[in-house]
Amino acid sequence: MDAEQLRENAHKMVDFIADYYKSIENFPVLSQVQPGYLHNLIPDSAPHHPESLQNILDGESPNYFAYYPSNSSVAGFLGEMLSAGLNIVGFSWITSPAATELEMIVLDWLAKLLKLPEDFLSTGQGGGVIQGTASEAVLVVLLAARDKALKRVGKNSLEKLVVYASDQTHSALQKACQIGGIHPQNFRVLKTDSSTNYSLSPDSLAEAISRDLTIGLIPFFLCATFGSLNSIVSAYCFIELVMSDALFAFMIISFNLCTEEDGASKNEQPHPELEFQLAEETSHLYVQVGTTSSTAVDPLLALGNIAKSNGMWFHVDAAYAGSACICPEYRQYIDGVEEADSFNMNAHKWFLTNFDCSALWVKDRNTLIQSLSTNPEFLKNKASQANMVVDYKDWQIPLGRRFRSLKLWMVLRLYGLENLQGYIRNHIQLAKHFEGLVAQDLRFEVVTPRIFSLVCFRLLPPHNDEDHGNKLNHKLLDDINSTGKIFISHTVLSGKYILRFAVGAPLTEWRHVNAAWEVMQDKASALLARLSIE
Amino acid sequence: MDAEQLRENAHKMVDFIADYYKSIENFPVLSQVQPGYLHNLIPDSAPHHPESLQNILDGESPNYFAYYPSNSSVAGFLGEMLSAGLNIVGFSWITSPAATELEMIVLDWLAKLLKLPEDFLSTGQGGGVIQGTASEAVLVVLLAARDKALKRVGKNSLEKLVVYASDQTHSALQKACQIGGIHPQNFRVLKTDSSTNYSLSPDSLAEAISRDLTIGLIPFFLCATFGSLNSIVSAYCFIELVMSDALFAFMIISFNLCTEEDGASKNEQPHPELEFQLAEETSHLYVQVGTTSSTAVDPLLALGNIAKSNGMWFHVDAAYAGSACICPEYRQYIDGVEEADSFNMNAHKWFLTNFDCSALWVKDRNTLIQSLSTNPEFLKNKASQANMVVDYKDWQIPLGRRFRSLKLWMVLRLYGLENLQGYIRNHIQLAKHFEGLVAQDLRFEVVTPRIFSLVCFRLLPPHNDEDHGNKLNHKLLDDINSTGKIFISHTVLSGKYILRFAVGAPLTEWRHVNAAWEVMQDKASALLARLSIE
């Protein structure tokens, strides 16, 4: 790196990025590009001679970058920029003491803000680590649990190992099972329904475990879900607010998929019609990837007790809603996390940190290391044996790793706890306000109780005809989204097609929520009027 | 993001990073920090109130960041910065057409520069994808190969699947096997020796396969290594050039490990003494992680034919030396890559791209998707079925992904092919020059033929006493590194303790190579003088 060359060009790039954000409101809300569009704009091969940065920046249409994600912040960006500038590849303590230790410290900080049990702190046998995504977090703990179990029951027993989760669990768990060689038929996707607000019932878990034990299978892993409803919307969607005097929009492109179509229960597809509709939609804007959404907050304490008494690993996926637990009034929802072996929260979802930054805590770091180190004996040096250092390469899939703690550190320092709490509370207030608006309109119903910042609602089915209701809400969603002013997502819960309104963008204000609701009401009125004529 | 707030703070950060690079020469070459040092410099918990950026930047001692990595460039940094600024999480085409398509295009560009077979281009059934690291690259293709094989032979045959590689292969393959549930005893680490310059002999592969077939095992995966010697040095080391009038240094901290101690052949540890020494060293600077290093360039064509005739997946790991193949004169070394099912090269190693950017190409993208998609049926929308779009989430472990193609795109455009070729050729010239210096000093020998930019050499053992020679070279390494002026790494090949000199830092010049050699000669003279007195 030549320092002055870096300085000059990086200042140019800063202005390019700032101008880009400044002009965002002039962009069309929805990119209308077709597959292959970029291919037509870019030469077929790399240039032979160098180009200048100015030339490159001048050539970039903002339309190259079709979508604008939400949950970043200046603080997160600055941290990411610093990390890129330092370009440290700190896979073990010795390769970068700073990258390793800052990560330990910042994750201890965050654990304390979340009031996680002390066992999760780096000062004991556990500790935190930044993974890229929740998918990697659940994968590494699944592997640790798998190998721990196989050590107990024999390495040829892989085909007997059973994983448990509810049908509200993110499909990342299914992918982790595929990777780890868990047999698909041993992945128990336990049904939930509205009677428990789509949370996993301890009774149904206990029953499933007992059934499996009877036929000689080995339960070894339970994944509980905390706030999965939100996790879908903010995890895998891009929510953007595009404002001008005349135009505003939430751009919510949400990606979720019914576990009915996605999980082990392939043979029970209760809603072929919905499935077809969803499949159709994948060619439009809102591809569905992930899980059925609900307000599920699994009862951690009861589930944890069952897992513990069966010698199972207990993982809590709080990827999205975990952030809310920095507010004392929401911390109660993870009561029982004391029973967990591992806990995951994505700082890149609802915590103003640029992607990627998925915080994972474990109680026993040695189980991770046993699974993911290729040289456990060899690395037993004095520092490691005395538990003096952490080599994060043995806590994750890749060997190399970026200095990701910098951005979380920037967010924590530049915001401070009080502003972060204010950020969370504001979103929840806005969602509560929207919920109130829906409740006042008797044509609609709020389908599941709102806890955090997402509201599940729908037009009530005329004459209690659920089939008709599903078609109606599907049509309403299309009508709303085709305005180009607002984009909302949907899900399917207990066979009902449901609309979802999520608040997650840093710049969202009351007026945007009100205006969004007006669009929805207008479209509902028009739709119902058309129907009554037909 | 508030655009003006971003602009103001990002400009400050640019100056902080540029100043940091400018002042690098004033830093001590070696950080002398102790485990836990950062803990003492940072408060125990996150701040309650926000801090200002200026406050944070003022507080940062450069000593927070103990090491300075090498293979970044202004171009790579700018690309990473733009990616952070856009914060796009483009896991499927629809979530960011730009991120998806630019990645396809840039990897097509790079494939053409490397003259990879057309099957690897995105225009056919294959295509390229950016993984974080070579570890993830080899993992995803191993999983694809595993599941393809299990589909053929039955899902309960996992314990029969066998993986083949040489003892020069990176330990990432071992980790991938662990993750994928391949039985440790089915991971064949085939011995190499100096007779083939540590390349994998097709005969020994054929023999091993035939032996396994006889006992009912199922060979399914072969990993060939291309330029592993270099891959260690640049892959997992930080090479930094710190210059001032009085002081210069290559800072090479290399991480490699003997496969003898690391692989399946745990029972044959021919060098307990060396092992002990290495283990000791892990508490010092040069932790050993990875593989035995050699000049291994496996014979791709012959190996590929064997793999093909046995229905096996053939992966080529060219993580480091692959970069050299953009020069016509080095392209011959990957002749036979036409036989490969997958090929991996790390742009973050020797291609001026900031970490992380590991390019993987496959011939049949559907095998990856079959293994790594959780919803292959569901996502069969018109665009996907017509092969119109790529959803990269199904080519990798995580779901979310960063816009990493931007930095590779910046490097390719800001340098252009001719400068990139010049960069590679310059390093190889410098290494050749160093090789010449060593050859002229009769006390030393060059141990393996140099192909790329790494020289393996040692002090000749007095009286052909190899044991003594090993101790001597180990002592020499210590003496050289303890000058604080230069840091080199070592390896063990066929029981010989060997020193390694790698050229990989963008700023390296002839004078640095000469000066480094002077240090080595001085230390050798002093050491030999001491010995003759004793």
Chai-1 contact restraints between the chains, C-beta under 6 A:
chainA,res_idxA,chainB,res_idxB,connection_type,confidence,min_distance_angstrom,max_distance_angstrom,comment,restraint_id
A,M1,B,Y21,contact,1.0,0.0,6.0,A-B,restraint_1
A,A3,B,A18,contact,1.0,0.0,6.0,A-B,restraint_2
A,A3,B,Y21,contact,1.0,0.0,6.0,A-B,restraint_3
A,A3,B,K22,contact,1.0,0.0,6.0,A-B,restraint_4
A,Q5,B,V74,contact,1.0,0.0,6.0,A-B,restraint_5
A,L6,B,A18,contact,1.0,0.0,6.0,A-B,restraint_6
A,L6,B,V74,contact,1.0,0.0,6.0,A-B,restraint_7
A,R7,B,A18,contact,1.0,0.0,6.0,A-B,restraint_8
A,N9,B,V74,contact,1.0,0.0,6.0,A-B,restraint_9
A,N9,B,L78,contact,1.0,0.0,6.0,A-B,restraint_10
A,A10,B,V14,contact,1.0,0.0,6.0,A-B,restraint_11
A,H11,B,V14,contact,1.0,0.0,6.0,A-B,restraint_12
A,M13,B,L78,contact,1.0,0.0,6.0,A-B,restraint_13
A,M13,B,M81,contact,1.0,0.0,6.0,A-B,restraint_14
A,V14,B,A10,contact,1.0,0.0,6.0,A-B,restraint_15
A,V14,B,H11,contact,1.0,0.0,6.0,A-B,restraint_16
A,V14,B,V14,contact,1.0,0.0,6.0,A-B,restraint_17
A,I17,B,G85,contact,1.0,0.0,6.0,A-B,restraint_18
A,A18,B,A3,contact,1.0,0.0,6.0,A-B,restraint_19
A,A18,B,L6,contact,1.0,0.0,6.0,A-B,restraint_20
A,A18,B,R7,contact,1.0,0.0,6.0,A-B,restraint_21
A,Y21,B,M1,contact,1.0,0.0,6.0,A-B,restraint_22
A,Y21,B,A3,contact,1.0,0.0,6.0,A-B,restraint_23
A,K22,B,A3,contact,1.0,0.0,6.0,A-B,restraint_24
A,V33,B,P97,contact,1.0,0.0,6.0,A-B,restraint_25
A,P35,B,A383,contact,1.0,0.0,6.0,A-B,restraint_26
A,P35,B,M388,contact,1.0,0.0,6.0,A-B,restraint_27
A,P35,B,V389,contact,1.0,0.0,6.0,A-B,restraint_28
A,L38,B,E101,contact,1.0,0.0,6.0,A-B,restraint_29
A,I42,B,I105,contact,1.0,0.0,6.0,A-B,restraint_30
A,S45,B,W109,contact,1.0,0.0,6.0,A-B,restraint_31
A,S45,B,K112,contact,1.0,0.0,6.0,A-B,restraint_32
A,A46,B,W109,contact,1.0,0.0,6.0,A-B,restraint_33
A,A46,B,L113,contact,1.0,0.0,6.0,A-B,restraint_34
A,A46,B,L412,contact,1.0,0.0,6.0,A-B,restraint_35
A,A46,B,L417,contact,1.0,0.0,6.0,A-B,restraint_36
A,P47,B,R413,contact,1.0,0.0,6.0,A-B,restraint_37
A,P47,B,G416,contact,1.0,0.0,6.0,A-B,restraint_38
A,H48,B,G416,contact,1.0,0.0,6.0,A-B,restraint_39
A,H48,B,L417,contact,1.0,0.0,6.0,A-B,restraint_40
A,H48,B,E418,contact,1.0,0.0,6.0,A-B,restraint_41
A,H49,B,G416,contact,1.0,0.0,6.0,A-B,restraint_42
A,P50,B,L414,contact,1.0,0.0,6.0,A-B,restraint_43
A,P50,B,Y415,contact,1.0,0.0,6.0,A-B,restraint_44
A,P50,B,G416,contact,1.0,0.0,6.0,A-B,restraint_45
A,P50,B,N419,contact,1.0,0.0,6.0,A-B,restraint_46
A,E51,B,R413,contact,1.0,0.0,6.0,A-B,restraint_47
A,I56,B,R413,contact,1.0,0.0,6.0,A-B,restraint_48
A,Y64,B,A98,contact,1.0,0.0,6.0,A-B,restraint_49
A,F65,B,L86,contact,1.0,0.0,6.0,A-B,restraint_50
A,F65,B,A98,contact,1.0,0.0,6.0,A-B,restraint_51
A,A66,B,S96,contact,1.0,0.0,6.0,A-B,restraint_52
A,A66,B,P97,contact,1.0,0.0,6.0,A-B,restraint_53
A,A66,B,A98,contact,1.0,0.0,6.0,A-B,restraint_54
A,Y67,B,S96,contact,1.0,0.0,6.0,A-B,restraint_55
A,P69,B,N87,contact,1.0,0.0,6.0,A-B,restraint_56
A,P69,B,I88,contact,1.0,0.0,6.0,A-B,restraint_57
A,P69,B,V89,contact,1.0,0.0,6.0,A-B,restraint_58
A,S72,B,N87,contact,1.0,0.0,6.0,A-B,restraint_59
A,V74,B,Q5,contact,1.0,0.0,6.0,A-B,restraint_60
A,V74,B,L6,contact,1.0,0.0,6.0,A-B,restraint_61
A,V74,B,N9,contact,1.0,0.0,6.0,A-B,restraint_62
A,F77,B,A84,contact,1.0,0.0,6.0,A-B,restraint_63
A,L78,B,N9,contact,1.0,0.0,6.0,A-B,restraint_64
A,L78,B,M13,contact,1.0,0.0,6.0,A-B,restraint_65
A,E80,B,A84,contact,1.0,0.0,6.0,A-B,restraint_66
A,M81,B,M13,contact,1.0,0.0,6.0,A-B,restraint_67
A,M81,B,M81,contact,1.0,0.0,6.0,A-B,restraint_68
A,M81,B,A84,contact,1.0,0.0,6.0,A-B,restraint_69
A,A84,B,F77,contact,1.0,0.0,6.0,A-B,restraint_70
A,A84,B,E80,contact,1.0,0.0,6.0,A-B,restraint_71
A,A84,B,M81,contact,1.0,0.0,6.0,A-B,restraint_72
A,A84,B,N354,contact,1.0,0.0,6.0,A-B,restraint_73
A,G85,B,I17,contact,1.0,0.0,6.0,A-B,restraint_74
A,L86,B,F65,contact,1.0,0.0,6.0,A-B,restraint_75
A,N87,B,P69,contact,1.0,0.0,6.0,A-B,restraint_76
A,N87,B,S72,contact,1.0,0.0,6.0,A-B,restraint_77
A,N87,B,N354,contact,1.0,0.0,6.0,A-B,restraint_78
A,N87,B,F355,contact,1.0,0.0,6.0,A-B,restraint_79
A,I88,B,P69,contact,1.0,0.0,6.0,A-B,restraint_80
A,V89,B,P69,contact,1.0,0.0,6.0,A-B,restraint_81
A,V89,B,F355,contact,1.0,0.0,6.0,A-B,restraint_82
A,S92,B,V287,contact,1.0,0.0,6.0,A-B,restraint_83
A,I94,B,V287,contact,1.0,0.0,6.0,A-B,restraint_84
A,S96,B,A66,contact,1.0,0.0,6.0,A-B,restraint_85
A,S96,B,Y67,contact,1.0,0.0,6.0,A-B,restraint_86
A,P97,B,V33,contact,1.0,0.0,6.0,A-B,restraint_87
A,P97,B,A66,contact,1.0,0.0,6.0,A-B,restraint_88
A,A98,B,Y64,contact,1.0,0.0,6.0,A-B,restraint_89
A,A98,B,F65,contact,1.0,0.0,6.0,A-B,restraint_90
A,A98,B,A66,contact,1.0,0.0,6.0,A-B,restraint_91
A,E101,B,L38,contact,1.0,0.0,6.0,A-B,restraint_92
A,I105,B,I42,contact,1.0,0.0,6.0,A-B,restraint_93
A,W109,B,S45,contact,1.0,0.0,6.0,A-B,restraint_94
A,W109,B,A46,contact,1.0,0.0,6.0,A-B,restraint_95
A,K112,B,S45,contact,1.0,0.0,6.0,A-B,restraint_96
A,L113,B,A46,contact,1.0,0.0,6.0,A-B,restraint_97
A,G132,B,P398,contact,1.0,0.0,6.0,A-B,restraint_98
A,T133,B,P398,contact,1.0,0.0,6.0,A-B,restraint_99
A,T133,B,L399,contact,1.0,0.0,6.0,A-B,restraint_100
A,T133,B,G400,contact,1.0,0.0,6.0,A-B,restraint_101
A,S135,B,P398,contact,1.0,0.0,6.0,A-B,restraint_102
A,S135,B,L399,contact,1.0,0.0,6.0,A-B,restraint_103
A,E136,B,P398,contact,1.0,0.0,6.0,A-B,restraint_104
A,L158,B,G181,contact,1.0,0.0,6.0,A-B,restraint_105
A,S171,B,T374,contact,1.0,0.0,6.0,A-B,restraint_106
A,Q174,B,T374,contact,1.0,0.0,6.0,A-B,restraint_107
A,K175,B,T374,contact,1.0,0.0,6.0,A-B,restraint_108
A,G181,B,L158,contact,1.0,0.0,6.0,A-B,restraint_109
A,G181,B,G181,contact,1.0,0.0,6.0,A-B,restraint_110
A,L257,B,N375,contact,1.0,0.0,6.0,A-B,restraint_111
A,L257,B,F378,contact,1.0,0.0,6.0,A-B,restraint_112
A,E261,B,F378,contact,1.0,0.0,6.0,A-B,restraint_113
A,D262,B,N375,contact,1.0,0.0,6.0,A-B,restraint_114
A,T282,B,L379,contact,1.0,0.0,6.0,A-B,restraint_115
A,T282,B,N381,contact,1.0,0.0,6.0,A-B,restraint_116
A,S283,B,N381,contact,1.0,0.0,6.0,A-B,restraint_117
A,S283,B,K382,contact,1.0,0.0,6.0,A-B,restraint_118
A,S283,B,A383,contact,1.0,0.0,6.0,A-B,restraint_119
A,V287,B,S92,contact,1.0,0.0,6.0,A-B,restraint_120
A,V287,B,I94,contact,1.0,0.0,6.0,A-B,restraint_121
A,N354,B,A84,contact,1.0,0.0,6.0,A-B,restraint_122
A,N354,B,N87,contact,1.0,0.0,6.0,A-B,restraint_123
A,F355,B,N87,contact,1.0,0.0,6.0,A-B,restraint_124
A,F355,B,V89,contact,1.0,0.0,6.0,A-B,restraint_125
A,T374,B,S171,contact,1.0,0.0,6.0,A-B,restraint_126
A,T374,B,Q174,contact,1.0,0.0,6.0,A-B,restraint_127
A,T374,B,K175,contact,1.0,0.0,6.0,A-B,restraint_128
A,N375,B,L257,contact,1.0,0.0,6.0,A-B,restraint_129
A,N375,B,D262,contact,1.0,0.0,6.0,A-B,restraint_130
A,F378,B,E261,contact,1.0,0.0,6.0,A-B,restraint_131
A,L379,B,T282,contact,1.0,0.0,6.0,A-B,restraint_132
A,N381,B,T282,contact,1.0,0.0,6.0,A-B,restraint_133
A,N381,B,S283,contact,1.0,0.0,6.0,A-B,restraint_134
A,K382,B,S283,contact,1.0,0.0,6.0,A-B,restraint_135
A,A383,B,P35,contact,1.0,0.0,6.0,A-B,restraint_136
A,A383,B,S283,contact,1.0,0.0,6.0,A-B,restraint_137
A,M388,B,P35,contact,1.0,0.0,6.0,A-B,restraint_138
A,V389,B,P35,contact,1.0,0.0,6.0,A-B,restraint_139
A,I397,B,I397,contact,1.0,0.0,6.0,A-B,restraint_140
A,P398,B,G132,contact,1.0,0.0,6.0,A-B,restraint_141
A,P398,B,T133,contact,1.0,0.0,6.0,A-B,restraint_142
A,P398,B,S135,contact,1.0,0.0,6.0,A-B,restraint_143
A,P398,B,E136,contact,1.0,0.0,6.0,A-B,restraint_144
A,L399,B,T133,contact,1.0,0.0,6.0,A-B,restraint_145
A,L399,B,S135,contact,1.0,0.0,6.0,A-B,restraint_146
A,G400,B,T133,contact,1.0,0.0,6.0,A-B,restraint_147
A,G400,B,F355,contact,1.0,0.0,6.0,A-B,restraint_148
A,L412,B,A46,contact,1.0,0.0,6.0,A-B,restraint_149
A,R413,B,P47,contact,1.0,0.0,6.0,A-B,restraint_150
A,R413,B,E51,contact,1.0,0.0,6.0,A-B,restraint_151
A,R413,B,I56,contact,1.0,0.0,6.0,A-B,restraint_152
A,L414,B,P50,contact,1.0,0.0,6.0,A-B,restraint_153
A,Y415,B,P50,contact,1.0,0.0,6.0,A-B,restraint_154
A,G416,B,P47,contact,1.0,0.0,6.0,A-B,restraint_155
A,G416,B,H48,contact,1.0,0.0,6.0,A-B,restraint_156
A,G416,B,H49,contact,1.0,0.0,6.0,A-B,restraint_157
A,G416,B,P50,contact,1.0,0.0,6.0,A-B,restraint_158
A,L417,B,A46,contact,1.0,0.0,6.0,A-B,restraint_159
A,L417,B,H48,contact,1.0,0.0,6.0,A-B,restraint_160
A,E418,B,H48,contact,1.0,0.0,6.0,A-B,restraint_161
A,N419,B,P50,contact,1.0,0.0,6.0,A-B,restraint_162
